[in-house]
Structures are given as C-alpha cells and as structure tokens.
Amino acid sequence: MTRVWKWNRPVTVREVLEDLQQERSIAYTTVMTVLDNLHQKGWVRRESEGRAYRYEAVSTRAAYAAALMNDAWSQSDNPAAALVAFFGMMSEEQRQALRDAIRIVQGPETSAPAPETPAPAPETPAQPPETPAQGRETPTTEPETPPPGPGAASDGGER
C-alpha cells in the first residue's frame, strides 16, 4: 500500500515491482499476489489495461490510519482511559496537530469560548408533587429549614 499511496495514481504490478527492486530482490508473482490480495480485501480497485491491471488506492493513507485508530479505540473496555494513554504518548507537536484537527472538525462557529456549565443543584430526594387531585391537601406554608452549618454552601453554588 505504501507504494500505491506514494505514487497517488493507478499503478501496474510492473511499476511497483521495479520500484521495490531498487531496495531488494522480489519476484513479480509476489507483487502480483499482494496487489490481488489488497484488491480482494477492498483496499485497492483495479482496472484492466490490456493483459495487466492498474491498481489504485480506495482511500488515502490518512483515512487508513484513522480507521486503524478508530478500530483500536473501539475495542477498548475503557475508551476514555485509552485516549488519555494515547495522548500521553504524543509529542507536543502531535498534540498541537490534534488541537488543529479538532478545530477543523468543529468548524469556525465553535471558536468562541464555551459557556460555563452551571453548577449542579444539590441532591434532594425525588418526590412527586402532591396535588389536591390525589386526595391530599397542599400545605400553604413551607417548613422552615435551619441555616447551613459552618463551611456549607447555602445556595448549591460553588464550593
């Protein structure tokens, strides 16, 4: 696949063979078998040209790498931890590339700072409201609550 991506155009077995033979000895049938296997797996498409085929990558190298990362991430039993570990392995340059990629995916409309998330309300037991239709009278006054103790938040705000 590296050679097919490198050329970025439909290539013949002969072209790939000649390119590979600059580095090592390899048989024509080996290259032909590998390209045929890639075709059967759906990684390359081919068109007949005389008695030979021209092979072309179905997706880019970047798309292939993304699919590998997605596959590895989806197999994790804890995707968030896997991402944290992965980000921890990145260089500063790679983390900056990630930030840039996130900005591209999110688009320009998200360039403004995100609004603050309101603090969660204090937990109270879930009780359905009582209504006169349930056969009970609705109290007219609320019971007094004692003031909060020292160090406690009274409004459910920041602590």
Buried (B, 14 or more C-beta within 10 A) or exposed (E): BEBBEEBEEBBBBEBBBEBBEEEEEEEEEEBBEBBBEBBEEEBBBBEEEEEBBBBBBBBEBEEBEEEEEEEEEEEEEEEEEBEEEBEEEEEEEEEEEEEEEEEEEEEEEEEEEEEEEEEEEEEEEEEEEEEEEEEEEEEEEEEEEEEEEEEEEEEEEEE
